[in-house]
Amino acid sequence: MLKIVVLDGHTLNPGDISWSALEALGDVQIYPRTAPELLLERAGEAEVLVVNKQILDAKTLANLPKLRFVAVSATGYNNVDIAAANQREIPVANVAGYSTPAVTQHVFALILAMTSRIGAHNQSVQAGDWSKSPDFAYTLGVIPELSTLTLGIYGLGRIGQAVAKVGLAHGMQVLAHHKHPKRDAMEGVTFVSLPELFKRSNIVSLHAPLNQDNEEIVGRQLLSTMPSPSYLINTGRGGLINEQELAACLKENIITAAGLDVLQQEPPPADHPLIGIPNCIVTPHIAWATQAARQRLMQEVVLNIKAFIAGDDRNRV
């Protein structure tokens, strides 16, 4: 019977979905989390490892002689040394596209939280302000209407395209900066340079993969060119942003607000520069984590393992 070990299963399944489809594939051992010092002990007999963020470097792979396949329960796979895995003829498969609806939903949750300020208005009402008001309605400031704003999207892949569709449905003008504008042309979306994207967009949402060319590409230089009101959304990768410069721009009101689901270091230190700034919303990397998205992720992991058992390459990286 195939020996399958899940090393860090808590984020995929904290208990609200079933492991049964995976358990039907063999002898399955599931660990919510695995400390580095326990990895070899837990994975030593595994033929298949399921990992989310667990590090499998070259040294670790060399000490797992029975390992035949790695199923990454995520889209990103930088936690696995692919070159070392290939050298040992251990295929690695990831899952792409499962979180597109969830991330799109979270992008607009952040946008609406910052523009309509639902939380702040609720807090005001709960504090008694409405009861004391001389008028039947009041606002805590100007509420911009999405149809009057321009949405800029950095990276028009699957998620970027889904975000663009929702923006267009709200009547927004949608701009995009993307490395394949001809291949991924989309009705209603205008492709522009990166400087122009920021110069013309009230809202910029980041969806490009992180690489050496765009690390910390978003900083004071681009943010200071945005029109008012100006909002930055990041549900992509924390490394796209120079966090110190963004913190300064928020404090100096160079941009109106930011909504972030990812940071460079996760979990962040308690003194992280973007935590505690009133006009910065930070959520704990949950854009991908709706129950439906995690169920799709589970299904895809199972299908990747089934393909491996059948001798097929599926989603191999």
N, C-alpha and C positions, 0 to 999 in steps of 0.2 A: 504494500500500500504506500502511495506517495506520501512522503513526509513534508508537510507544509507548516511553516512557522510565520506568524504575523508578529513582527517585532514592536510596532507602535500603532496599534489599532484604535486607540481612543478617539482620535480626531475623526477618523472615518466613521466609526460607530461607537458613540458614547453609550449605547444601549437602546436606541430607538429604532434600529433596523435589524434584520436577521442575518446571521452568519451562515444559515443553513445551506445556501447554494455553494458556498466555499467548502463547508464541512463535508459536503457530498463528494468532493474530489479526492479525499484521502484522509490521512491521519493529521488533523489540524490542531496546532497549539497556538493560542491567541494570548498575546501580552499587550496590555494597554500602553505600556511604555517600557523601554529597555535602557538602563544605564550603560554607558560604554564598557564598564568593567564586567558586565553580565552578558555582553553580546555573543562572544564565542561560546560560552557555556550554553546559551539558549539556542544558538543557531548551528551548533556543531554537527548535529545529525540531519539538518534540513537539506532536502533536495530542492525545495522551492522556498524562497523568502518573499514575503510581502512587506514592503517598507513604504513609509510616507516621507518622513524627513530623516530617518535613521541613516547615519553615515556608513557607507560601505566603500572604504578606500582600498587601495591595492594591497596593503598589508593585511587587512581583514579578509579580503577575498582569498588571499594566498593561504589563509588558515582555515578555510572552509572547503575541504577536499570533496565533500559529498554534494556541494551545491551545484545545481544544474540549470536553474532559472531564477531570475529576479523579476518580480511583478511590482512595479512602482504604483502605489495608489495615489497618484497625482499626475499633473501634466509635466511639471518640472522634474528633472532627473539629475541635477547637478550634485546631488548627495551620493551618487554612485559613480565610481571611477569606470567609465565606459571602456576606455582603452584597456585597462587591466582585465575587465570582464571579457572583452573580446579575445584578449590574449589567452585566457583560460577557457575560451569557447563556452562562455556562460551568456546566453541571450538575456537582454534586459528589455522589458516592454513597459510603456507608460500608458496613460489615458488622456486623450485630448477631447475637448469639446463638451464634456459632461456638465460644466458649470456655467455655460454661456447664459442661460436664462437667469440663474441665480445672481451672477455678477452684474448683469444688466439691471436687475431689480435693485441691487444694492447701490449702484451708481446713482439711480434716480432717487433712492431713499436719501442719500447724502445731499443731492442737489436740492430736493424739496425741503429737507431739514434746514438747509442754510438759507434758502430763499423765502419760504413761508414761515420759518421759525416756529414750527408747531410746538416744540418743546418749551421754548421761552414763553410763548403765549399761554400754554397750559400752566406753567409755573406761576405766571402772573395771576391767572384766575384762581389757582389754588391758594395763593397768598392773600386773596381777598380784593385784588385790585378791581375786578369787574363789578363786584358788589358795591364798591365805593365810587364807581364811575358815574359822572353826571350824564353820560351818553349811553345809548343802547349798544354801541360798538366802539372799539378803539384798537389801534395797532401800536406796536412797540417801535415802529420805524417804517420806512418805505418797503413795501412788498413788491418785488419785481415779478412781472408775468413772464413765464418761459417763452411765450410766443414773441416777445420783444427782444429776446436775447439770442446771441450767436453761440453755438456749441462748437468747440474745436476738439477734434479727436486725434490723439497722437498714436498711430498704429491702427490700421483699419483691417484687422484680421476678423475672426469670427465674432469675438466679443465687441470689438469696435464697430462692426457692421450692425450688430444688434442694438447697440447704444444709439447709433445713427438713426435707425428706424424709429426708435422711441422719440428721439429728438424731433425728427420730421413730423411724427404724429402730433407733437405738441405745437407744431407750427414754427419751430425754430429754424433759423438758417444754420446749416451744418457745413463746417469746413473740416478737412482732414489733412494730415501729413503722414505719408505712407511710402514705403520703399518700392511698392509695386502698383503705382496708380493706374497704369493701363490694364494690368491683369485684373485688378479688383475695383474697377470703375463701378460706381453705384449712383443710380438716379437720385438727384437732389443733393448730392455731396460734391463739393468743390475742393479739389486738391490744391494745396498751397505749400510754400516753404515753411520750415519750422518757425523762423522769426515772424512771418506773416500770420501764422496760426495764432500765436500769442497776441500779436498786435491787434488782431481783428476779433478775437473771441472773448466773450464775457465769462464763459465756462470752458476750461480745458480739462479733458479727461484722458488719463494716461493708460494706454493699452499696448504699448510696444514691448517686445521682449528686451531684457537687460543684456547689454554686451559692453565690451570695452569702449566702443565708440560713443555710447550714450550714457555712460555712468555719470550720475550727478549733472545731467544736462540741463535740468530745470533748476534755476537759481535766480538770483536778483536780476541778472541781465535780461532774462526773458520775462519774468514776472512784472518788472517795472514798466513794461510796455503795454500791459493789458488795459483795456478800457474799463470804465466803472459802470456797474458793479462788476467785480472780478472774483471768480471762484476757481480753485484748483481741486481736482478730484484725482486720487490715486488708488486704484484697486489692482494695479499691475505689480510692480516691484518697487520696494522702498529705495533701492539704489539709483533709481532714475532722478531722485531729488537730492539737492544739496540741502540737508535738513537745517543746518545752522542759518543758511541764507533765507530759507523759507520762514523760519521762526522770526527772523528779524523783519522780514517783509510783513508778516502778520501783525507784529507788535507795532510797527510803524504805519500800519493801515495802508501800505502800498497795494495790497490786495484786500478784498473784503473779507474773505474767509477761505478755509481749506477743509476738505473732507478726505480723510486718509484711512484706508483699511490695511495698509502695509507700511512697515518701517524698515530701515536698514538692518537693525538688530531686533530679532524677535525671539523671546519676549524682550521688550525694551528695558533699559535701566530705569529706576524710579525717577532719576533726574533728567530724563530724556528732554531735549530742548523743545519738542513739540507737544509735550504733555503739560496741561495746565494753562494753555493759552485760550482765553475765552472765545475767540473766533476761529478755533481749530477743533473740528470734530475728529476723534480718533476711535476707530472700532478695531477689535482684536483679530484681524485677519479672518473675518467671517463671511466675506462676500460669496465665497464658493460653497458655503456649508449649509445650505437649505437641506431639509430632509430628502426632498426629491433629488437634488443634485448628488447627495451622498449615496442614495439608492442606485442612481445611474452609475456612479463610480464603482460601487460594489459589483454591479452586473458586468461592467467592462473588465474589471480585474479577473473575475471568474472566467469570462470569455477568453481573456489573454492566456490564462493558465490552461484552459481546455484546448486552445490552439497549440500550446506547447506540447501537451500530452499527445495530441494528434500528429505532431511532427510538423506543424505549420508555423510560419512566422506571422505574427499579428501585432501590429503597433510596435515592432522592434525599433529601438533607437540606436 
